[in-house]
Amino acid sequence: MLGLCCQWLESRAKRDGSITYFNAIEEKTLQLGAYQQGKYSIERIKETYHHNVDSHIALIPKLKQANIHSFRLTSGLFPLWEFLGEDYAKKDQQLISKLNYLGKLFTEADIRVTCHPGQFTVI
């Protein structure tokens, strides 16, 4: 059984013929300092969450085709979550629907999902 940790690298050819690699998940992040300075609207944070979930939804067919049966979600899937609280998530029915769909895709593809705390998590 093969597993994958948080990233899916794909190659891309440059104009000069050289090859570069990029993370196809394209996870977006948010910075705590910018949030504390009021630089992020709730809409911007919501867009980030939706983008990150959508990126994982798009990844499932690639994992399935590559016969990957274990995947570790990034701890940055929902940046600044601890400052928004679960009240935000309960109000965003579209995000809940996307997460349910993502879970269904993982289940149907027989992919075990794990996660871990981020590098700055203090217990």
Salt bridges, closest charged atoms under 4 A:
GLU10 OE2 - LYS62 NZ 2.64
ASP54 OD1 - LYS98 NZ 3.04
GLU86 OE2 - LYS90 NZ 3.18
ASP92 OD2 - HIS50 NE2 2.83
GLU108 OE2 - LYS104 NZ 3.81
ASP110 OD2 - HIS69 ND1 3.94
